[in-house]
Amino acid sequence: GLRPLKLTYAVSTLFGPAVVLRAMQRLRLRPGPPETGLIILPAWLNRLFVALLNMETCLIVRWGLPVGLSLVCVAEPEGDVA
């Protein structure tokens, strides 16, 4: 088995906007097949989000985050590894 060393959330900076976006999408209730959640962003906005996620990484390493869009687990093997 594995022993968890750290269990935390990631992508917390986008949690709020994602909740608002999902709520707005549900209010529209368009019939038909489901659509992809993939949105192509302008380069400047993508760079901003990458910078936010890099800053968030520093927080995750030190403290961890209480909410986010992704769950991250760092684990090591339990017991003797042969």
C-alpha positions as CSV (number, residue, x, y, z in Angstrom):
1,G,0.0,0.0,0.0
2,L,0.9,3.6,0.0
3,R,1.3,6.0,2.9
4,P,0.1,9.6,2.1
5,L,2.7,12.2,2.9
6,K,0.7,15.2,1.8
7,L,-3.0,15.5,0.7
8,T,-4.2,18.9,-0.5
9,Y,-6.2,20.7,-3.1
10,A,-4.7,22.6,-6.1
11,V,-6.0,25.2,-8.6
12,S,-7.7,27.1,-5.8
13,T,-7.2,30.5,-7.4
14,L,-9.7,29.4,-10.2
15,F,-12.2,27.7,-7.8
16,G,-14.4,30.8,-7.4
17,P,-14.6,31.7,-11.1
18,A,-15.2,28.0,-12.0
19,V,-18.1,27.8,-9.5
20,V,-19.7,31.0,-11.0
21,L,-19.1,29.7,-14.6
22,R,-20.7,26.3,-13.8
23,A,-23.7,28.0,-12.2
24,M,-24.2,30.2,-15.2
25,Q,-24.0,27.2,-17.5
26,R,-26.6,25.3,-15.5
27,L,-29.0,28.2,-15.6
28,R,-29.0,28.2,-19.4
29,L,-30.1,24.6,-19.6
30,R,-29.6,24.1,-23.3
31,P,-30.9,20.8,-24.6
32,G,-28.6,18.6,-26.6
33,P,-25.4,16.7,-26.1
34,P,-22.9,18.0,-23.4
35,E,-20.3,20.5,-24.5
36,T,-16.6,20.5,-23.7
37,G,-15.4,22.7,-20.9
38,L,-12.3,23.6,-22.8
39,I,-11.9,27.3,-23.5
40,I,-9.0,28.6,-25.6
41,L,-7.7,31.7,-23.7
42,P,-5.9,34.7,-25.0
43,A,-2.1,34.4,-24.5
44,W,-2.0,37.2,-21.9
45,L,-4.7,35.6,-19.8
46,N,-3.1,32.2,-20.0
47,R,0.2,33.7,-18.8
48,L,-1.6,35.3,-15.9
49,F,-3.2,32.0,-14.9
50,V,0.2,30.2,-15.1
51,A,1.7,32.8,-12.9
52,L,-1.1,32.4,-10.3
53,L,-0.7,28.6,-10.4
54,N,3.1,29.0,-9.9
55,M,2.5,31.1,-6.8
56,E,-0.1,28.6,-5.6
57,T,2.5,25.9,-5.8
58,C,4.6,27.6,-3.2
59,L,1.6,27.7,-0.9
60,I,0.9,24.0,-1.5
61,V,4.4,22.9,-0.7
62,R,4.5,24.7,2.6
63,W,0.9,24.6,3.9
64,G,-1.6,23.0,1.6
65,L,-4.9,24.5,0.4
66,P,-8.5,23.9,1.8
67,V,-10.4,24.0,-1.5
68,G,-9.6,23.7,-5.2
69,L,-10.4,22.1,-8.5
70,S,-7.9,19.3,-8.2
71,L,-6.9,16.9,-5.4
72,V,-3.2,16.2,-5.0
73,C,-1.7,13.4,-3.1
74,V,2.0,12.7,-2.5
75,A,2.6,9.2,-1.1
76,E,5.3,6.7,-0.5
77,P,5.3,2.9,-0.3
78,E,4.4,1.5,3.1
79,G,6.7,-1.0,4.8
80,D,9.6,-2.8,3.1
81,V,10.0,-2.4,-0.6
82,A,11.8,-5.4,-2.0
